[in-house]
Amino acid sequence: MALNRNHSEGGGVIVNNSENVLMTYDHVEFTFSDIEPMPDAFKGTKKGSVFLTPYRVIFVSKGKDALQSFMMPFYLLKDCEIKQPVFGANYIKGTVKAEAGGT
């Protein structure tokens, strides 16, 4: 996972030359939980867009927030579930593991 490494100044996403964006979803809310201690950049609900590539999911926030982008490679995603509540919006819930030796 990487924090604030995959966004451009204009609010777009930066991808490698070897990958392309398969799908984009706007008006997405992104929330972190079960982190101790919770860094300031991860507090609250973030709003923005999600970009899906063949290798990873990239969230790019809207506005000026400490979290501008968050990248999750598929091999670090665990226990993902798609939730479809009767009353409320659909959502995906899962765990992102930190990469060994990452900063």
N, C-alpha and C positions, 0 to 999 in steps of 0.2 A: 504494500500500500504506500501511497505517497501523498503528501499534503502540499498543496499550492505549487505544483510543478507542471500541471497540464492545462493551464488556461492562458488565453491571450488577453491583451489589454482591452480589446473590443468585446469581451464576453464570450468569445468562441473557445474551441477546444484545440489543443495541440496533440497530434498523433504522429507516430513514427512513419517513415516512408514506406515501410513494409505492411502497414495496416490501413484499413479504411473504416469509416463510420457506417455501420449497418442500419442503425435506427437511432432516432433522437426523440426524446419525450420532454416537453416543456411543462411548466407549472407543476413541478415535482417538489414534494416536501421530504426532507432528509433529517433523520433524528438519530443521535447516538445515545446508547444507554449501557449500563453495566460496565462503566469504565471508572476505575478508582486509582488515583484521583482524576477527576474530570478536568482536562485542560480547557482554558477559556475558549479556544477555537472550536471546541466540540459542544459547547453548551447551547441549549435551545434548539428550536426547529429552524433548519435552513431551507430556503426556497430557491429554486433554480431549475436547471435542465440536466438530464441524464443522457449520455452518449454511450451506445453499445458498439463495441468493436469485436472482432473475432477472438481477442485475447483478454479483454478487460471491460470494466464498467467505469465510466468517468462521470462524476458529478461536478457541475460548474455552478456556483452560486450566483444569484442576482444581487446586485448592490455591493456596497463596501462593507464586507465582513472580514473577520480574521481568517475564516475559512473561505478561500476563493475557489479551490478545486480539491477533489479527493478522488484518487484513483485506486481501484480494487481489481487486481488480476484474478481471473477465475480460479486459479489453483490455490488462492488464499481464502476463498469463500467457503464456508462450512455451514451445514445445517440450515440451508435456505428453504423457506416455506412461502407459498403464495397464499395469502389470506383474503377471503372474500366475505366480509361480514354483511349481514342483512341490512343493517343500518350503519352506514359509513362507507368510506372509500376503500377500494381494494388496495392492498399493500404487500410488499415483500419483506420478510423478516429473516435475518440470518446473522452469522458471525464472520467478521473479517479478522484473520490472524495477522499479526505483525510479522514481517519477513525477518528471518534470522540475520542478525548483524545490521539490520536497518536502523536508521536514525530518524 
